[in-house]
Amino acid sequence: MTAQIGLPQSLRAEFATWRRSAVARLPLAGLAFGLVNTVVMVGIGGGAGWERAFGQQNLWAVFAGPMLTALLVAGSSRIDRAARGGGTWYRPVRPVFRRLSRFTDLAMRVLLLNFLAVVPMLLVIGLLSDVTRIPWGRAVELLVVLWASQLGVVAMLLWLAMHVGWLVVLGGGLVWTVLGVLFAESPSWPLLPFTWMLRGALPITGTHANGIALPPGDPLAAASPWAPMLLGAVLAVPFLLLPRLNRPVPRASRRSEPERAAQAAAEAERPGHPRVLRAMLATLNRTALWWLCPAAVGMVALWLPWHDPARSVELFTLVVLPIGTSVLGMVIWQATGQGWRAVAARPTGTTGPALALTGITLTITALVSLATALVYLAAGLPLAHTWPIALTGAVVGAMLTAAGLWLAVRTSLVISVTVAVIGVLLGILIGGTGLQQHLWPFVPWAWANLLDLPRMSITLPVSAVATVAFGFAASRAARRKAADS
């Protein structure tokens, strides 16, 4: 009888498994964010006080940190599923030990991720002013609260990754984060688990969830960060103990194999013209697009009743649109890329299907932009302000979608996700600050936020030309992918 492997051996094996993988390098994204965040703060001017330095951590606490944590879990699950566990699925290890080992490994990497994002700014500002006055106590408090609050989300996404694909896990992390931002300051936050990840950091950063500094005497400034932190950490326990759900086994068809083969041959020989567009739409029937797109519009619709529409345009132009266009190309190629060699064997070849696929992605982007603009209009934003949202959202979004699709086809989904995360963060950091006045030509992810006519007259034609170029590049990359497969 084979002896069961204990928890210490399982932990050592887990750490050794990811030692030189992309998962081990992902925490460096926290360092990149911290350095860029420091440059943005210094570039804006206005002094480099400690209150302002901690307030600058708001974007990391409410969005960048949680999303990179979700990417860490999703990336590890994708690698693990593609490698079929590297043979570890069939080792005599108790499932709870295997999951606890993975959770411990990810928790350590999340701690490193937050450390590299928070500490560099404090060190740089300390070197520029007085390194002996760095508030290390407050910095450690922020670091511990950020890390412990995210443990529950790590366990939840890890359990979710056992049942669904990595893009759905990443989308789940996005939805969880956005809901946390929306309701972080709600009076009922103790009953809303998605707020626990963010609530504790707000008193330490001294900001509201939307990044605005807390006024003197605000109750949130005096709130304790430890209660939401503990709730966020305890949330990990049920998900670590929750067993994997067994999917029902589909019933086998009553028809025999020769009958099914005869029917397939008869359908193949049936005369007619191939319907490329219809076939490409059929491949997307069971993808996450059918709920992700309505969810993107619904997120904006849920936000606007509680916030001023004129001051909430950035939610769509800097967050929803760049993230959505990046995810769109990856989801579509993941649904069709595995069978692309079979598509190339059809009489239609790959040019028609590739162009149809590109057309579908661009149409979806335009429809979502139009629907979101109508939501802003219904919320009370004047028509003079909503039509630029629809136009720039459709054109700039088409460019980002075509570029994301080309990147997914030409390289890999992991590289696409990495570029998307970096681009979205740059768009938020630069597009949401005064640096936009000078650096906007170099950050296309922020172009949808440029709603004045002089700059629209530049960004829209450039985006249209880039859309055509990336569309044909994606089609060519798809042909090469079929030939190389």
N, C-alpha and C positions, 0 to 999 in steps of 0.2 A: 504494500500500500504506500502511495506517495505521500510524503509528509507535507503538511500545509506550510506555506511560506508565511512568516510572521510579518507584523507591521514594520519593524525596523528594516528588515530586508527589502520590503516593498518600497519603503521611503527611499532607501539608497538607490534602488533600481530606477525609481521615478526621476530622481535628480540626475542620474547618469544618462537617462534617455534623452533629455532635452538640453544637454550641456552645450552642444554646438549647433543647435537648430535655430530657425528663425524666431522661435518663441523666446529663446535666450537673448536675442538681440533686440527684441521689441521694446524692452524698457528704455533703450537709448532714445526712443521717441519722446520720453519724458524729459530727458536732458535737452533735446532739440527744442522742445516747447519752452522749457525754462529759459534757455538762452534767447530765443526769439522774443519771448515775453519781456525779458529784461531790455532788449534793444528797443522794443516798442515803447516801454515806459520811459526810457531815457530819451528816445527820439521825440516823444510828445512834449517833454519839458514839464515845467511846473513844480520842480523840486523832487527830491528822492527821499521823502520821509518814510518812516516805517509804517504808518497807517496807510499810506498810499501803496506801499509795497505789498502789504497783506491784502488790500483791496484789489490789487492787480491779480491776485490768485483766484479771484472769483470764477473766471472762465475755466480754469483748470478744475476747480471744485465742482462746478455744476454741469460741465459738459465734456471738456477734453479728457479729464481723468476717467470718468465713468465710461466714455466711449472707447478709450484705449484699453481699459480693463475688459470691456466686452469683446474687443478685437483680440485680446490675449486669449480669452477662453475660446472664442470661435476659431481662431487660428490653430490652437492646439488640438481642438476636436477635429478640424479638417485634416490635419496631418495624421492624426491617430487613425481616423477612419480610412484614409487613403492607404495607409500602411497596414491596415487590419491589426492595429495594436502591436505590430512588430513581433508577433508571436506571443505577446504577454496575455492576450485574452484567454489563451488555452493553458496558462500556468495554474497550478493549484493554489490560487490566491483567493481569499474570501472577497466577494464583491465590495463589501464595505471597506476593506483594507485598500483595495485598488482605488476606490473613489476618494477615500481620505488621503491617500498618498498624492493623487493628482491635485486635490484641493490644497494640500499643504505646499506643494511645489508652486502652484499658481499664486497662492497667498504671499509667498516670499517674493515672487516677481512683481506683484502688485505693490508691495512695500517698497521695492527698489524703484519702481516706476514713479511713485509719489515722491520719494526722496530726491530723485534726480530732477523732478520738476520744480520742487519748492526751494531746495537749498541753494542752487546756483544764483538765483536772484538776490537772496539775502547776502551771500558772500560778495557778489559784485558791488552791491550797494554799500556793504560794510567797508570794502576796500576803497570805495570812492569817498566815504565819509569818515567813519571811525569804527574799525573792526571790533573794538572792545565793547561797543554798545549794541551789538546785534542781539535782539531779544530772543535768545535761544529757547527760553521757556515757552514762549508763545509759538515759536516755530515747531518745537517738538509736539506741542499740543495740537497744532494744525495737522501735522504729519500723522499722529496717532489717530485722530478723529477721522481723517480722510481714509486711512487704511482700514481701520476696524469697521467703519460704516459700509465699506464696499465688500466685506467678506460675505454677507448674505447674498448679494447679487452674484458674486462669483459662484457660490454653491448653487444658486437657482439656475444660472445659465449653464453650469456644468451638468445639472440634471436634465435641463432642456436639450442639451447637445446629445444626450443618449437616445433621443427620439426623433429629432429633426436635423436638417442640414445646417451647415455653419452660417449661411446667409440669414436664415431664419433666426438663429441665435443672435447674430449681430443686430438684426431688426428688432428682436425682443429687447436687447439692451438699449437701443435707441428709444423705443416706446417707453420703457421704464424710466429712462433719464428725462425725457420730455415731460412725462406725467409728474415726476418729482419736481421739476422746475415750476410747473403750473400750480402745484398744490403745496409747495414747501412751506408757505407761510399761512396755510389754512388753519383755522382753530381746531379742526379735527385731524391734524397731522398724526397724532398717535395711533389712529385707526387706519392710516394709509401707509402701507409698507414701502411704497416707492418714494416717499418723502424722507425716510430715515437715512438714506445715503447722502442727502444734501443738507438737511436741516442743521445738523450739528456744526457744519463748517461756517455757516453764515454769521454767527456771533463772533467768530474768530477773525474772519475776513472783514467784518464790519460793513457788510453790504447786504442789500436785498438779493433775491435770486436772480433778478434781471441785471445785476451789476451796479445799481445805484447805491451810493453810500448811505448808510443808516443815519438819520438825523439824531441829534442829541436827545436823550430821553426815550428813544424808541424801545419798546419792551423786548424786541428781538435782540437788541444789543446786550441786554442783561440776562438773556436766557442761557440756561446751562447746555453746553454741547454734549454732555455725557449721556443723557437719557436717549436721544436719537442714535448716538453712537452705539450704545449697548443694544438697543433694539435691532439696529442694522447687523450687528455681529451675531446676535442670537438667532436671527433669521436663517443663518447658515445651518443650524442644527437640524430642523425638520427636512431640509432638502438633502442633507448628507445621509439621513436615515431613510428617506423615502425610496421605496424600491422602484425598479424600472417597470414601466407599464408594458404588459405583453399585448402585442397587436393581434387582433383576430386573424386566424389563418383563412385566406380566401378559399372559397369552394372551387374545386376543380371543375372544369367544363365537362359536360356529359358527352360531348362529341369526341370521337376518337381522333388520334393524331392524323391518320390518313384523310379523314373528312376535313379537318382544318387545313391540311396541306392542299387538298383539292380546291377548297373554297378560295384560298389565297392565290392559287394559280389562275383560277377563273377570273378573279378580280384584277389580277395583273394583266391578263390578256384582253380585258374589256376595252373596247375602243373609246377614245375620248381625249380631251385636252387636259394636260396637268394644270391644276389650280394651285399655283405656287403660294399666293398670298393666303388662301384658305388653309393650306397645309402648314404654313408657318404659324398662323394663329392657333391651329389645333395643337401645336407643340407647346404652347404657352397656357393651355387650359388649366393645368393643375399646378401652376407656379404661384409664388407669393405675390405676383403683380396684382392679382384680383382683390387682394385686401390691402396691400401696401399703398397703392395709389389713392383709394378712398380714405385710408388712414392719414395720409399726408394732408389731404384737404380738410379732413375732419379735425386734425390737430390744430390747424389755423382757426377753424370755425369754433373750436372749444376755447381757444385763447382769447379771441376778440371780444366776447361779451364782458370780460373782466379787465380789459386793457384798452387804452386809446388806440384806435386803428391807425391813426397817423403816426404814432410812435412805435407801432408794431410791424411796420413793413419789413424791417430787417429779419423778422422771424422767418419770412418766406424767402427773401432775396439772399440772405447770408447763411441760412441753416437748412430749411426744408428743400429748396431747389438744388443747391450743390450736393447735398447728401443724396437726395432722390435721384438725380441724374447719374450719380456714380453707381448707386445700387442697381438702377435700371439696366444698364449695360451688362453688369455682372450677372444678374438674375437671368436675363435673356440668353446670354452665351452659355451659362451653366445648363440651361434647359435644352439647348440645341447643339452645343459643342460636342457632346459625347456621341451623338449620332451623325456628325457631319460627314464622316466618311461614307455612310450609307446614302446621305443626300447627294454626294458627289457621284455616286454610281447611277443615279437616276438620269433619264434622258435630258432633264432640264439643266444638269450641271450645277454649279454652285453660284454662278453670277446672279441669276434671278433670285434664288432664295436669300442670298446675302443682301441684295438690294431691298428685297421685301422685308427682311429682318430690320435693316436700318430704317426703312420707312415706318415700320411699326413703332420702333423706339422713339423716333422723332414725333410721331403723331401722339403718342401717349404723353410726351413732355408738353406738347402744345395744349392738349386737352386739360391736363392738370393745371397748367399756368392760367388758362382761361377760367377754369372752375374756381381757382383760388382768387383771381381778380374779382369774380362775381361775389365771392364770400366777403371780400373787403368792401365791395360796393353795398352789399346788403347790410353790412355793419355800420354804414354811415360815412364811409370815405367818399369824397366827391369823385365824379366821373373823370374830371381832369387829372386826378391822381391815380385812378385805377387802370386807365388804358395804358399808361407806360408800364405798369406792373405786368399786365398781360403780354404786351409786345416784347419787352425785354426778357420776361420769363420764358417766352416761347423761343426767341431767337438765341439768346445767350444759353438757355437751357438746352437747345438743340446742339449747340457747339459742344457743351460739356458732355452731353449724352453720346454724341458721335465719337468724341475723344475717349470717353470711358469704354465704349464698345470696342474701338480699335485697340485700346490697351489690353482689354481682357482677351481679345482674340490673338493679338500679336505676342503677348508675354504670358502672363499667368494671372489667376485671380488674386493671388497673394500680393503681387506687385501692384495690381490695380487698386486693391484696398489700401495699400501703403501710400500710394500717390494720392488717392482720394482723401485720406485722413489728413495728410500734410497740406493738401490744397484747401480743404475746408477750414482747417485751423488758421492758415494764412489769410484766407478770405475774411474770417471773423476778426482776427487780430488787426488786420489792416483796414478792411472795409468798415469796421465798426469804430474806428478811431480817426484822429486827425491825420494820420499817415496816409489816409486815402487820397488826400489832396495832391500828393506827390508821387505815390507808388502805385496808383491804380492801374497804369498801363501794364504792369508786370504781374498782376494777380487776376487772371480771368475769372477765378471763382468769386470775385467781388463785383464783377461787371453788372450783374443784375441789380445791384443796389445803386447804380448810377442812373438816376431817373431824370436828370436835367437834359434838355435838348442838345446843348453843345457836345456833351460827352456821349449821348445816345447816338448822335450823328457819326461818331467814330466807332463805338463798340458794336453797333448793330451791323454795319457793312462788314467789318472785320469778322464778326461772329458768323455771318452768313457764308462768307468765303471759307472760313475755317471748317464750317459744318460740311460743306461740299467736299473739301479736301479730306477730312477725317472719314466721311462716309465712303468715299472711293477707296481710301486706305484700308478701312475695315473690310470692304468687299475683297480687295486683293489679298489681305491677310487670311481671309477665310478660304480663298482658293488655295493658297499655299499650305494652309493647315490641312486641307483635305488631301493634297498631294503628298505631304510628309507623313500622314498617319498610316 
